[in-house]
Amino acid sequence: MDTGTFRGLITLFLIIAMIGIALWAYSKRRKADFEEAANLPFADDDEQPTSDKHASLESDSEADSRKDRGDKKL
């Protein structure tokens, strides 16, 4: 098998894979899953992230410690 034949087979394989992925992505069975995934950014989260709460507590304690030392930069 020469290089041209090998490259042709690889190209054929990649074209078939591309068509397969396109058929999978646009199949009716996957539509509901993709619509759900598309609406995830709009989902209503009632819970606040805990990392922001923790970060704000640290910044408050730092400001209090600066006031105790008499630092003017807040």
C-alpha positions in Angstrom: 0.0 0.0 0.0 1.5 3.3 -1.0 1.1 6.7 0.7 -1.6 7.9 -1.6 -3.8 4.9 -0.9 -3.2 5.2 2.8 -4.2 8.9 2.8 -7.3 8.1 0.7 -8.4 5.5 3.3 -7.8 7.9 6.2 -9.8 10.6 4.4 -12.7 8.2 3.7 -12.7 7.1 7.4 -12.8 10.8 8.5 -15.6 11.6 6.1 -17.7 8.7 7.4 -16.9 9.7 11.0 -18.0 13.3 10.3 -21.3 12.1 8.8 -21.9 9.8 11.7 -21.3 12.6 14.3 -23.7 14.9 12.3 -26.4 12.2 12.2 -26.0 11.5 15.9 -26.1 15.2 16.8 -29.2 15.9 14.8 -31.1 12.8 15.6 -34.6 13.1 17.1 -33.6 10.9 20.1 -31.0 13.4 21.2 -33.1 16.6 20.7 -34.6 16.6 24.2 -31.1 16.2 25.8 -29.6 19.0 23.8 -32.6 21.3 24.5 -32.2 20.6 28.2 -28.4 21.4 28.0 -29.1 24.6 26.1 -31.4 25.8 28.8 -29.0 25.1 31.7 -27.6 28.7 31.8 -31.2 29.9 32.4 -31.9 27.5 35.3 -32.9 29.2 38.5 -30.5 28.5 41.3 -31.9 29.3 44.8 -28.6 28.5 46.5 -25.8 31.0 46.7 -22.3 29.8 46.2 -20.5 29.3 49.5 -17.1 30.5 48.2 -18.4 34.1 47.8 -19.8 34.1 51.3 -16.5 32.8 52.7 -14.5 35.4 50.7 -16.6 38.2 52.0 -16.1 37.1 55.5 -12.3 37.1 55.0 -12.3 40.6 53.5 -14.4 41.9 56.5 -12.0 40.4 59.0 -9.1 42.0 57.1 -10.7 45.4 57.2 -11.4 45.0 60.9 -7.8 44.1 61.5 -6.6 47.2 59.6 -8.8 49.4 61.7 -7.3 47.9 64.8 -3.8 48.7 63.6 -4.7 52.2 62.6 -4.0 51.7 58.8 -5.6 54.3 56.7 -5.9 52.2 53.5 -9.2 50.3 53.5 
